[in-house]
Structure formats: C-alpha cells, structure tokens
Amino acid sequence: MPIDALLVTIAVVTMFVVFAAALAWADRQTSGVRLDSGAKR
C-alpha cells in the first residue's frame, strides 16, 4: 500500500473515531439531564 493511501486511511479512521467520541461525550452530557427531568415529575 503506498504511503499516501495509508495516510489518507489513517486520517479517515481518525476522523470517524473523533466523531464517535464526540457523540458519546454529548450523549453522556445530556443523558443525566434526561434522567433528572424524568425523576422530578
């Protein structure tokens, strides 16, 4: 595999991992709010 294709593959995989981490972080930040709002009713 040429080095440029390897770098592009690493960049794309890294972008997906960062996006998944951001979604997981955002879900964790908002999941406490959902649980607290249901308990207050």
C-alpha positions as protocol buffer text, in pm:
chain_id: "A"
residue {
  index: 1
  type: MET
  ca { x: 0 y: 0 z: 0 }
}
residue {
  index: 2
  type: PRO
  ca { x: 151 y: 336 z: -98 }
}
residue {
  index: 3
  type: ILE
  ca { x: 230 y: 576 z: 183 }
}
residue {
  index: 4
  type: ASP
  ca { x: -22 y: 839 z: 65 }
}
residue {
  index: 5
  type: ALA
  ca { x: -308 y: 589 z: 68 }
}
residue {
  index: 6
  type: LEU
  ca { x: -203 y: 477 z: 414 }
}
residue {
  index: 7
  type: LEU
  ca { x: -203 y: 836 z: 541 }
}
residue {
  index: 8
  type: VAL
  ca { x: -548 y: 900 z: 393 }
}
residue {
  index: 9
  type: THR
  ca { x: -680 y: 581 z: 553 }
}
residue {
  index: 10
  type: ILE
  ca { x: -539 y: 679 z: 891 }
}
residue {
  index: 11
  type: ALA
  ca { x: -687 y: 1029 z: 858 }
}
residue {
  index: 12
  type: VAL
  ca { x: -1034 y: 895 z: 770 }
}
residue {
  index: 13
  type: VAL
  ca { x: -1033 y: 641 z: 1052 }
}
residue {
  index: 14
  type: THR
  ca { x: -915 y: 909 z: 1296 }
}
residue {
  index: 15
  type: MET
  ca { x: -1198 y: 1140 z: 1187 }
}
residue {
  index: 16
  type: PHE
  ca { x: -1455 y: 865 z: 1247 }
}
residue {
  index: 17
  type: VAL
  ca { x: -1309 y: 787 z: 1590 }
}
residue {
  index: 18
  type: VAL
  ca { x: -1313 y: 1154 z: 1689 }
}
residue {
  index: 19
  type: PHE
  ca { x: -1672 y: 1191 z: 1566 }
}
residue {
  index: 20
  type: ALA
  ca { x: -1781 y: 881 z: 1760 }
}
residue {
  index: 21
  type: ALA
  ca { x: -1607 y: 1011 z: 2072 }
}
residue {
  index: 22
  type: ALA
  ca { x: -1780 y: 1347 z: 2035 }
}
residue {
  index: 23
  type: LEU
  ca { x: -2119 y: 1178 z: 2000 }
}
residue {
  index: 24
  type: ALA
  ca { x: -2053 y: 960 z: 2304 }
}
residue {
  index: 25
  type: TRP
  ca { x: -1943 y: 1263 z: 2507 }
}
residue {
  index: 26
  type: ALA
  ca { x: -2252 y: 1461 z: 2402 }
}
residue {
  index: 27
  type: ASP
  ca { x: -2479 y: 1167 z: 2484 }
}
residue {
  index: 28
  type: ARG
  ca { x: -2319 y: 1133 z: 2827 }
}
residue {
  index: 29
  type: GLN
  ca { x: -2360 y: 1505 z: 2890 }
}
residue {
  index: 30
  type: THR
  ca { x: -2729 y: 1501 z: 2801 }
}
residue {
  index: 31
  type: SER
  ca { x: -2827 y: 1163 z: 2947 }
}
residue {
  index: 32
  type: GLY
  ca { x: -2809 y: 1298 z: 3304 }
}
residue {
  index: 33
  type: VAL
  ca { x: -3047 y: 1578 z: 3211 }
}
residue {
  index: 34
  type: ARG
  ca { x: -3298 y: 1331 z: 3070 }
}
residue {
  index: 35
  type: LEU
  ca { x: -3284 y: 1113 z: 3380 }
}
residue {
  index: 36
  type: ASP
  ca { x: -3314 y: 1411 z: 3618 }
}
residue {
  index: 37
  type: SER
  ca { x: -3609 y: 1563 z: 3431 }
}
residue {
  index: 38
  type: GLY
  ca { x: -3799 y: 1232 z: 3448 }
}
residue {
  index: 39
  type: ALA
  ca { x: -3735 y: 1196 z: 3821 }
}
residue {
  index: 40
  type: LYS
  ca { x: -3864 y: 1545 z: 3902 }
}
residue {
  index: 41
  type: ARG
  ca { x: -4210 y: 1478 z: 3759 }
}
